[in-house]
Amino acid sequence: METTKTTQAVSSPATSGERSFEGYTMNGFLALFIILALILAVGGWLILSIIAENSVPCVISSLLLVCLLFCAKGFVQQEPNEARVMMFFGKYKGTFKSVGFYWMNPFINTKRLSLRSRNIDAEPIKVNDKQGNPVMIGHVLVWRLKDTYKAMFEIDSQTMARNTASVGTDVNSIMSAFENFVKIQSDAALRQVAGLYSYDNNESSDEVTLRGGGDIINKQLEERLDERLNMAGIEIVEARINYLAYAPEIAAVMLRRQQADAIIAAREKIVEGAVSMVKMALDRLSSEQVVELDDDKKASMVSNLLVVLCGDDSAQPVVNTGSLNM
């Protein structure tokens, strides 16, 4: 007899994203009125049972009173741009985003999160640019939570916090842990972007640089941050570089280099203008027949004009009382 062994594959449910909470909720003020009325009624019954020395109604009324007091745990108050992650004995039941005062199942565990935009002004860090030069670069970014499911279940908020003992159900503690996570990832993204570009380029004006890139660099930074923070359900609203300078150990050398480049560029402009002015002077003298100059005289005149126009010091006039033929 041949025995056939069958194996049943147990498929785990696919990871779900954020969804709205569909459990039962009641207006908080109505629920408060009902619970208070029941507490008064059960309390009166308990008092009457004690007076009548009737043990069974006394026990029942005491249990009902405890249950009613436990039901008071179901009240929640939520402000605009806040959300509550709802969990029923460890199972995700959805995200509650309605604003107001509500009552819901007291057995549901909730964790409150803020959906408001938050700002981070990071301290400048030392990185190496494309050419290996150490530079100091800082950035500012605006972020907010977009997917509460990823934020709570895809990453571990305890490991993100500076002090793991401080992370609990308090919204400020949880959001501080997310802020620390964003800071670490933003520093890594900033180092990655800074390594793709040079601080400055003195040879070609077409190449994108950290100093002149502007919106291109900021867009690159936003894209890198979105890639890193998408797994945490965090959205980058804005990211931009707000500080850029050479590291102190090479700042003086680079300053002298920039000054030399500026001097060379200025000299090129001066020479270009001087040559144009000399050419114009020779053409005017020739066209208006002011004086006839041979090649040697033209060369001497060009030399004198270039010295006067390109020199840093003021020219000293010399009056020639002799003849031009001398």
Buried (B, 14 or more C-beta within 10 A) or exposed (E): EEEEEEEEEEEEEEEEEBEEBEEEBBEBEEBBEBBEEBBEEBBEBBEEBBEEEEEEBBEBBBEBBEEBEEBBEBBBEBEEBBBBBBBEEEEBBBBBBEEEBBBBBEEBBBBBBBBEEBEBEBEBBEBBBBEEBBBBBBBBBBBBBBBBBBBBBBBEBEEBBEEEEBBEEEBEBBBBBBBBBBBEBBBEBBBBBBEBBBBBBEEEEEEBBBBBBEEEBBBBBBBBBBEBBBEBBBBBEEBBBEBBBBBEEBBEEBEEBEEEEEEEEEEEEBEEEBBEBBEEEBEEBEEEEEEEBEEEEBEEBBEEBBEBBEEEEEEEEEEEEEEEEE
